[in-house]
Amino acid sequence: MAIAPRNSRRSSIDIWPGFVDALSQLLMVIIFILLVFTAGQFYLGTALSGRDQALQKLQHQVDELANLLALERQSNEELRSGTAALSSQLQSAVAERDQLKADLASMKKKLVAAESAMEAAASLRAKVVRLEAQLKGKK
């Protein structure tokens, strides 16, 4: 086989340098995209971490509020039972007061009757004394 002259080798198109340039640019683009994705992952990880911390803080606050609500419900129930007990005591006190008023009215009537009986007894005694005096006067 005959060796081709140097001029003929030079005239053919050599694509290898363009291929190397394209591959190196493709590699740079891939590295740039990888860098962008890595930076994005870092910032998203930080944002998600902050969101998780805020979510945990809010969950803690919700738990505290639930505990406070349970305490308030218990306190409310105790107050209601106390109110019911006081209401029943008030009703019994009112009933006792009404009974005492009725007893007082009865006692007043008895007192009035006793006073009238005493007045009648006093007038009878006065009559007895007067009649005894008349009887002694006639004897």
C-alpha positions in Angstrom: 0.0 0.0 0.0 1.3 3.2 -0.9 1.7 6.0 1.5 -0.4 8.9 0.7 1.3 12.2 0.2 1.4 14.6 3.1 -0.9 17.0 1.3 -3.7 14.6 1.0 -3.6 13.8 4.7 -3.9 17.5 5.5 -6.8 18.1 3.3 -9.1 15.6 5.1 -11.3 17.0 7.9 -10.1 16.2 11.3 -13.1 16.1 13.7 -11.3 14.9 16.8 -10.5 18.3 18.3 -14.2 19.4 17.9 -15.3 16.2 19.5 -13.0 16.8 22.4 -14.3 20.3 22.7 -17.9 19.2 22.7 -17.3 16.5 25.3 -15.4 19.0 27.5 -18.3 21.5 27.2 -20.8 18.8 27.9 -18.8 17.8 31.0 -18.7 21.4 32.2 -22.5 21.7 31.7 -23.1 18.5 33.7 -20.7 19.7 36.4 -22.5 23.1 36.5 -25.9 21.4 36.7 -24.7 19.1 39.4 -23.4 22.2 41.3 -26.7 23.9 41.0 -28.6 20.8 42.2 -26.2 20.4 45.1 -26.6 24.0 46.1 -30.4 23.7 45.7 -30.4 20.5 47.8 -28.4 22.3 50.5 -30.8 25.3 50.7 -33.9 23.0 50.5 -32.5 20.8 53.2 -31.9 23.9 55.4 -35.5 25.1 54.6 -37.0 21.7 55.4 -35.0 21.5 58.6 -36.3 24.9 59.7 -39.8 23.9 58.7 -39.4 20.7 60.7 -38.2 22.6 63.7 -41.1 25.1 63.4 -43.5 22.1 63.0 -42.1 20.5 66.2 -42.4 23.8 68.0 -46.0 24.2 66.9 -46.7 20.6 67.9 -45.3 21.3 71.3 -47.5 24.4 71.6 -50.5 22.3 70.5 -49.7 19.8 73.2 -49.4 22.5 75.8 -52.7 24.0 74.7 -54.3 20.5 74.9 -53.0 20.1 78.4 -54.4 23.6 79.4 -57.7 22.7 77.8 -57.9 19.5 79.8 -57.1 21.4 83.0 -59.7 24.1 82.1 -62.3 21.4 81.4 -61.5 19.7 84.7 -61.8 23.1 86.5 -65.0 23.8 84.7 -66.4 20.5 85.8 -65.4 21.1 89.4 -67.0 24.5 89.3 -70.2 23.1 87.8 -70.3 20.4 90.5 -69.6 23.1 93.1 -72.3 25.3 91.7 -74.7 22.4 91.8 -73.8 21.7 95.4 -74.2 25.4 96.3 -77.5 25.5 94.5 -78.8 22.5 96.4 -77.6 24.0 99.7 -79.3 27.3 98.7 -82.6 25.4 98.0 -82.4 23.6 101.3 -81.6 26.9 103.1 -84.6 28.6 101.4 -86.8 25.7 102.4 -85.5 25.9 106.0 -86.1 29.7 106.0 -89.6 29.2 104.7 -90.2 26.6 107.4 -88.8 29.0 110.0 -91.1 31.7 108.7 -94.1 29.4 109.0 -93.0 28.4 112.5 -92.6 32.1 113.4 -96.0 32.9 112.0 -97.5 30.0 114.0 -95.6 31.2 117.1 -96.9 34.7 116.7 -100.4 33.4 116.4 -99.9 31.4 119.6 -98.3 34.4 121.3 -101.3 36.6 120.3 -103.6 33.8 121.5 -101.6 33.5 124.7 -101.6 37.3 125.3 -105.4 37.4 124.8 -105.7 34.4 127.1 -103.5 36.2 129.7 -105.6 39.4 129.3 -108.7 37.3 129.8 -107.1 35.6 132.8 -106.0 39.0 134.1 -109.6 40.4 133.7 -110.9 37.2 135.3 -108.5 37.7 138.2 -109.6 41.2 138.5 -113.2 40.1 138.6 -112.3 37.4 141.1 -110.6 39.9 143.3 -113.5 42.3 142.9 -116.0 39.6 143.6 -114.0 38.4 146.6 -113.8 42.0 147.8 -117.6 42.3 147.4 -118.1 38.9 149.1 -115.9 40.0 152.1 -117.8 43.3 152.1 -121.1 41.4 152.3 -119.9 39.1 155.0 
